[in-house]
Amino acid sequence: MGKEHNRFKRKNSDTLRMLANVSQIGVTMGASVLIGVLLGKYLDRLLDTSPWLLLIFSLLGAGAAIKSLFNIPKS
């Protein structure tokens, strides 16, 4: 019974680790795009350049999200 319990515990730990990695991808991508959108909206309102800075910073946020996807396996 002890070996079965250890095997189940290890499998459960691996599952939780993989779930944490997947949720990290979603949170990182969402946060990158959200920061770009919020910064773009703020600067558009400040400089009266609507919607150009929103578009530029949204694309930069999406680019940062994609770049962070390639950096996740290294960590």
N, C-alpha and C positions, 0 to 999 in steps of 0.2 A: 504494500500500500504506500510506503514511503517513496518508492521510485515513481509510481504513477502520479503522486501528488507533485513531486518535483518537476516531472515532465509537463504536467498541466500548467504549473506555475510559470515555467520557462516559456511555454507556448503563449500563454496569456500576456507575459511581459513583452514578447516579440510583437504581438498584435497591437498592444498599446503603444509601443515605440513607433510602429509603422503608422498608426493613426495620428500620432503626434507630428510626424513628418509631413503627412498629407495636410493636416490642419495648419501647419506652419506655412506651407505654400499658399494656401488660400488667404490667410491673414496678411502675409507679406505682400501679395499682389493687390489685395484690396486696400491696404494702407498706403501703398505707393501711389496708386491711382487717386485715392481720396485726397492725399496731401497735394498732389499736382492740381486737382480740380479746385480745392479750397484756396490754394495760393494764386491760381489763375483768376478766380473770381474776385479775390481781394485786390489784386493788382489792377484788374479791369475797372473795378469800382473806384480805386484810388486815382488811376491815370486816365479814366474815361476812354478806354480803348476797346470796349466790348465788341465782339466776343473773341478777339484775336489772342489775347494772353491766356484766356481760358483754354482755347484750342491748343496753343503751344505747350502749356504746362500739363494739359491732359495727356498729350502725346509723350512728353518727357516722363510723366509718371508711369505710363504704360511701358515705355522703354526701360525705365528703372526696374519695373516689376519683372520684365523678361530677363534682364541682366541678373537680377537676384535669383532667378530660377537656376541659372547656370552656376551660381556660387553656392547653392545649398548642398550639392553632393560633396563639396570640398570640406564642409564643416562637420 
